[in-house]
Amino acid sequence: MAGSRRLALPRRAQVEADADGQPQTVQGRAVDAIRETWLLEDRWWTDEPLRRRYWEVVGTGGVNRVVFHDLIEGGWWLQR
């Protein structure tokens, strides 16, 4: 389909986490609260499995964000 694009593609994120892996800052802004966290394990039967720890955080000013840490390749990503 010409002109179509995927929605909600993750973008690289700058995250500082504590020793337990919990985000303390996202994109340079303090995390005021963790609303939810979950683990996604998918495609384990393929050559390209997914294993990610997601965090829904509330940052300074009440901004809600979802970030994830790629547990296979490393790195943090901003989902929205």
ZIPE-V77711 format. One record per helix or strand. SS is the DSSP state (a for helix, b for strand). FROM is the first residue (numbers start at 1). TO is the last residue. If there is no record, write none. Layout:
[[SS:FROM:TO] [SS:FROM:TO]]
This chain:
[[b:11:12] [b:15:17] [b:23:26] [b:29:42] [b:50:59] [a:60:62] [b:64:70] [b:76:78]]
